[in-house]
Amino acid sequence: SSSSAASDVYKRQDLVCEGEVTLFCEDGSPCLKEPATEKIKISGSTLIHKLHGNHFLNVDASSVSLEELDSDGSIGFSFFIDRKTGQIEIISRWQKPYEYRGVCSVEPFPEQLNID
């Protein structure tokens, strides 16, 4: 049975997301768009990410999200997954600014694969 992304976030999940990343130039204009795969690890309600580190996520019935604001009130880092559709959006304005949009699915653990 296939489950939608992050349908049960309270156990450890590895999500594989297929989408597009947009990188921004020094002047803030989009420089480059390319297809990209994001691997997202969620343990309990904590995001474990190789680039962004560990973050506590807001989890409710419909979404998994996180928003960190810059000192001027603008978005510094935003992370959102729709638990029904698996759609993901990451916006990072820190270090190297980029945006990522795509769709995630749960990566099956090897021991869960049924081999007939």
PEWONOR-V629446 format. One record per backbone hydrogen bond with DSSP energy under -0.5 kcal/mol. NH is the residue of the N-H (numbers start at 0). CO is the residue of the C=O. E is the energy in kcal/mol with one decimal. If there is no record, write none. Layout:
NH;CO;E
NH;CO;E
//
This chain:
4;103;-0.5
6;3;-1.7
8;5;-0.6
10;7;-1.0
12;41;-3.2
14;12;-0.6
14;39;-3.5
15;104;-2.9
16;14;-0.5
16;37;-3.1
17;102;-2.4
18;35;-2.3
19;100;-2.8
20;33;-2.9
21;98;-3.1
22;20;-0.5
22;31;-2.9
23;96;-1.8
24;28;-3.1
27;24;-1.9
30;22;-3.3
31;22;-1.5
33;20;-2.2
35;18;-2.6
37;16;-2.2
39;14;-2.6
39;37;-0.6
40;47;-1.1
41;12;-2.8
42;45;-2.7
43;41;-0.5
44;42;-0.5
45;42;-2.1
46;54;-3.3
47;40;-3.0
48;46;-0.6
48;52;-1.6
52;48;-2.2
54;46;-2.1
56;44;-3.4
57;64;-3.5
58;56;-0.6
59;62;-2.5
63;80;-2.3
64;57;-2.7
65;78;-2.1
67;76;-3.2
69;73;-3.6
72;69;-2.1
75;67;-2.9
76;67;-2.1
77;90;-2.9
78;65;-2.7
79;88;-2.0
80;63;-2.6
81;86;-2.7
82;61;-2.5
82;80;-0.6
83;61;-0.6
85;81;-2.7
87;101;-2.7
88;79;-2.4
89;99;-2.7
90;77;-2.8
91;97;-2.9
92;75;-3.3
93;75;-0.7
96;94;-0.9
97;91;-2.2
98;21;-2.1
99;89;-2.8
100;19;-2.1
101;87;-2.0
102;17;-2.2
103;85;-3.2
104;15;-2.2
105;2;-0.6
106;13;-3.5
107;105;-0.6
111;108;-2.3
112;109;-1.6
114;112;-0.7
115;113;-0.7
//
